[in-house]
Amino acid sequence: MYTDTYCLADTTILADVFIRLRDLMFASFGLDICHYFSLPMLTYDAALKKTGVWLQHLDDITMINFFEYSVRGGLVSVGELRTAKANIENVQEDKTYIWFGDLKIFMAGH
């Protein structure tokens, strides 16, 4: 009984805070938080929208390499995250395998 009441209260409060934050961000920046994976992504877009800054593409290989070698952890995605396609060779015809590894901490000691 106590657990059910706690879960209901916790979920209700969280939903209320989420809706309030969603309304606030939409009123302030015109951005919907449901379209973002994380708050840093929303903050980045809000900053670009508020300042009106347009970022240019990197065309100097030295700058590209600097950013490539500086990346540590974070959310990494290529294309749609909602779908995945198995690409492992020599698999039985009736089975497919998809491997997912969370390797954000893989290079922490370097």
C-alpha positions in Angstrom: 0.0 0.0 0.0 2.7 2.5 1.0 4.8 1.6 -2.1 1.8 2.1 -4.4 1.1 5.5 -2.9 4.7 6.5 -3.1 5.0 5.5 -6.8 1.8 7.3 -7.7 2.9 10.5 -5.9 6.4 10.4 -7.4 5.1 9.8 -10.9 2.5 12.6 -10.6 5.1 15.1 -9.3 7.6 14.2 -12.0 4.9 14.5 -14.7 3.9 17.9 -13.3 7.5 19.2 -13.3 8.1 17.8 -16.8 5.0 19.6 -18.2 6.0 22.8 -16.5 9.5 22.7 -17.9 8.2 21.8 -21.3 5.9 24.8 -21.3 8.6 27.1 -20.0 11.2 26.0 -22.6 8.6 26.4 -25.4 7.5 29.8 -24.3 11.1 31.0 -23.8 12.8 29.5 -26.9 10.2 27.8 -29.0 11.8 24.4 -28.5 10.0 21.3 -27.4 12.0 19.2 -24.9 10.4 16.0 -26.2 12.5 16.3 -29.4 15.8 16.0 -27.5 17.7 13.1 -26.0 19.2 15.1 -23.2 19.1 18.5 -21.6 22.6 19.5 -23.0 21.3 19.1 -26.5 18.3 21.3 -25.8 20.6 23.9 -24.1 22.9 23.9 -27.1 20.1 24.6 -29.5 18.6 27.2 -27.2 21.9 29.0 -27.0 22.3 29.0 -30.8 18.7 30.2 -31.3 18.9 32.9 -28.7 22.3 34.3 -29.9 21.5 33.9 -33.6 24.9 32.5 -34.3 25.4 30.3 -37.4 28.3 27.9 -37.1 30.4 27.2 -40.1 31.5 23.8 -41.2 35.0 22.8 -40.5 37.1 22.6 -43.6 40.6 22.6 -42.1 41.9 19.1 -41.5 43.9 20.2 -38.4 40.8 21.5 -36.7 38.8 18.4 -37.7 41.6 16.2 -36.2 41.7 18.3 -33.0 38.0 17.7 -32.4 38.1 14.0 -33.4 41.0 13.2 -31.0 39.4 15.3 -28.1 36.1 13.3 -28.0 35.6 11.4 -24.8 32.3 9.7 -23.9 28.8 11.1 -24.5 25.9 10.1 -26.6 26.9 8.9 -30.0 24.5 8.1 -32.7 24.5 7.6 -36.5 21.2 7.9 -38.2 18.0 6.7 -36.5 18.4 5.3 -33.0 15.0 3.5 -33.3 16.1 0.9 -35.8 19.0 -1.4 -36.0 20.1 -3.8 -38.7 22.3 -6.8 -38.1 25.4 -6.9 -40.2 27.4 -9.9 -38.8 28.6 -12.3 -41.5 28.3 -16.1 -41.4 25.0 -16.1 -39.4 22.4 -18.8 -39.7 19.6 -17.8 -42.0 16.9 -17.9 -39.4 18.7 -15.8 -36.8 20.1 -12.3 -36.7 22.3 -10.8 -34.0 22.8 -7.3 -32.9 25.5 -6.3 -30.4 25.2 -3.2 -28.3 28.0 -2.1 -26.1 28.1 0.9 -23.9 31.8 1.9 -24.1 31.7 5.5 -22.8 34.2 4.7 -20.1 36.5 2.6 -22.3 39.2 5.3 -22.7 38.9 6.9 -19.2 42.5 6.2 -18.2 44.0 7.9 -21.3 
